[in-house]
């Protein structure tokens, strides 16, 4: 199937007579957008891409329209930390500290994602279901391979045993040829047979990235599970920053701090790690921002009176 004709999607539904929640994610474009935005090496793309895929799956579970989620992976590997954020609309974004990380292939001749991420550290999830009471869960990394680490997180932090397979395949030209994941979660009260099905089936997706390169989430669902998914949603790489948003953050610093930065550097610069964008505010920009801020404060005082 031609890559140009494919779209990312997360398919969700129930299998095993409704006893297992299943999701099949195709995230090739998401990873390619991350590669383009951050100039990622193959190794960094694989590590960040797997994390983006798992986080997108988690975001597809958010119930509230205002729901949001962030994932931080700190493992001490050559790639540094990985940070990914998303929301209930499946607007995903992320970055890795070392976008050009490199290691030789591992013992299986594959990209050494475990070495890139590191093995001694934590995976932290902050989930806001829209009620302004974020849930924070942190678990030790198992292998740094991301899939196993998320499986451990689900089991330990959320008490939801979940089989996870995620993968990213990078071509010789540095683009992502296929990326995606399969997530299988037995429902409360599921029988032994359903748990056995999950254990036996998840191993078939060690090459999930190749399956996405050769087919699609829909073809994987049909070939391995039969029937049709109940829902289909499309994750996209989208940062929520803007110049207007950054102006609000700067205004919150206060006039004294802004003028101090101007005096020292001649400008105020803000870098968004998620979309790799630099926002630069010269003296005139800062003066206009402060003037607008004073106008807003004056109007607010008039309203209060």
Secondary structure as GFF3:
##gff-version 3
##sequence-region A 1 305
A	DSSP	three_ten_helix	3	5	.	.	.	ID=ss1
A	DSSP	beta_strand	9	15	.	.	.	ID=ss2
A	DSSP	beta_strand	20	26	.	.	.	ID=ss3
A	DSSP	alpha_helix	28	38	.	.	.	ID=ss4
A	DSSP	alpha_helix	42	59	.	.	.	ID=ss5
A	DSSP	beta_strand	68	74	.	.	.	ID=ss6
A	DSSP	beta_strand	82	87	.	.	.	ID=ss7
A	DSSP	beta_strand	91	96	.	.	.	ID=ss8
A	DSSP	alpha_helix	113	117	.	.	.	ID=ss9
A	DSSP	beta_strand	122	128	.	.	.	ID=ss10
A	DSSP	beta_strand	135	140	.	.	.	ID=ss11
A	DSSP	alpha_helix	147	157	.	.	.	ID=ss12
A	DSSP	beta_strand	162	170	.	.	.	ID=ss13
A	DSSP	beta_strand	176	186	.	.	.	ID=ss14
A	DSSP	alpha_helix	192	202	.	.	.	ID=ss15
A	DSSP	three_ten_helix	203	205	.	.	.	ID=ss16
A	DSSP	alpha_helix	208	214	.	.	.	ID=ss17
A	DSSP	alpha_helix	217	224	.	.	.	ID=ss18
A	DSSP	beta_strand	231	233	.	.	.	ID=ss19
A	DSSP	beta_strand	236	237	.	.	.	ID=ss20
A	DSSP	alpha_helix	243	253	.	.	.	ID=ss21
A	DSSP	alpha_helix	255	265	.	.	.	ID=ss22
A	DSSP	beta_strand	268	272	.	.	.	ID=ss23
A	DSSP	beta_strand	277	281	.	.	.	ID=ss24
A	DSSP	alpha_helix	283	304	.	.	.	ID=ss25
###
